[in-house]
């Protein structure tokens, strides 16, 4: 199902959900039963967080001009963490 937008001359715009590819150019207005014409509008996009949008921008930039490195970056050593099951063992 897709959402199509129609514009009535008297009542304004309204949305109709129809099967994809079956939207007629004219549709009956649900308020006044007059003829409304189909309006082509931009699709609704979800708003993303700043972190995700900056990650996407960086990814797109790396497609055109990837960063050149001369050596493998050093890996940070994290202190070893004990296994969580060890905390449930009886203590002497």
C-alpha positions as CSV (number, residue, x, y, z in Angstrom):
1,X,0.0,0.0,0.0
2,X,1.2,3.5,-0.8
3,X,0.0,6.9,0.4
4,X,-1.2,9.2,-2.4
5,X,-2.0,12.9,-1.9
6,X,-5.0,14.6,-3.5
7,X,-6.0,18.3,-3.6
8,X,-9.6,19.4,-3.5
9,X,-10.4,22.9,-4.6
10,X,-12.8,23.5,-1.7
11,X,-11.5,21.4,1.2
12,X,-7.8,21.3,0.7
13,X,-5.4,18.3,0.6
14,X,-6.0,14.8,1.9
15,X,-4.2,11.4,1.7
16,X,-5.5,8.1,0.4
17,X,-3.9,4.7,0.8
18,X,-4.1,2.6,-2.3
19,X,-2.3,-0.3,-3.9
20,X,0.9,0.7,-5.6
21,X,0.3,1.8,-9.2
22,X,-3.5,2.0,-8.9
23,X,-3.9,5.7,-8.0
24,X,-6.2,7.5,-10.4
25,X,-5.5,11.1,-11.5
26,X,-8.8,12.2,-10.0
27,X,-10.4,11.0,-6.7
28,X,-13.6,11.9,-4.8
29,X,-13.1,14.2,-1.8
30,X,-14.2,12.5,1.4
31,X,-15.6,15.7,2.8
32,X,-17.6,17.4,0.0
33,X,-17.6,14.5,-2.6
34,X,-16.2,16.8,-5.2
35,X,-13.4,15.9,-7.6
36,X,-9.9,16.2,-6.3
37,X,-6.7,16.0,-8.5
38,X,-3.7,14.0,-7.6
39,X,-0.7,16.0,-6.3
40,X,2.9,14.7,-6.5
41,X,4.8,15.5,-3.3
42,X,8.1,14.4,-1.9
43,X,8.2,11.2,0.2
44,X,8.3,11.4,4.0
45,X,11.8,10.6,5.2
46,X,12.6,9.7,8.8
47,X,14.7,12.1,10.8
48,X,18.0,10.6,11.9
49,X,20.2,11.5,14.8
50,X,23.3,13.7,14.4
51,X,25.7,10.7,15.0
52,X,24.1,8.6,12.2
53,X,23.9,11.5,9.7
54,X,27.6,12.4,10.3
55,X,28.6,8.7,9.9
56,X,26.7,8.7,6.6
57,X,28.4,11.9,5.4
58,X,31.8,10.5,6.3
59,X,31.0,7.2,4.4
60,X,29.9,9.1,1.3
61,X,33.1,11.2,1.3
62,X,35.2,8.1,1.6
63,X,33.7,6.7,-1.6
64,X,35.1,9.6,-3.6
65,X,38.3,10.4,-1.7
66,X,39.3,7.6,0.7
67,X,41.8,8.5,3.4
68,X,45.3,7.3,2.7
69,X,47.3,5.8,5.6
70,X,51.0,4.9,5.7
71,X,50.8,2.3,8.5
72,X,48.3,0.3,10.4
73,X,46.9,2.2,13.4
74,X,48.0,1.0,16.8
75,X,45.4,-0.9,18.7
76,X,44.5,0.2,22.2
77,X,45.0,-2.5,24.8
78,X,42.0,-2.9,27.2
79,X,42.6,-4.4,30.6
80,X,41.3,-8.0,30.7
81,X,37.8,-8.3,32.2
82,X,37.0,-11.4,34.3
83,X,34.3,-13.6,32.9
84,X,30.8,-12.6,34.4
85,X,30.2,-16.2,35.5
86,X,33.2,-16.1,37.8
87,X,31.5,-13.6,40.1
88,X,28.8,-16.2,41.0
89,X,31.2,-18.8,42.2
90,X,31.5,-19.4,45.9
91,X,34.4,-17.5,47.6
92,X,36.8,-19.4,49.9
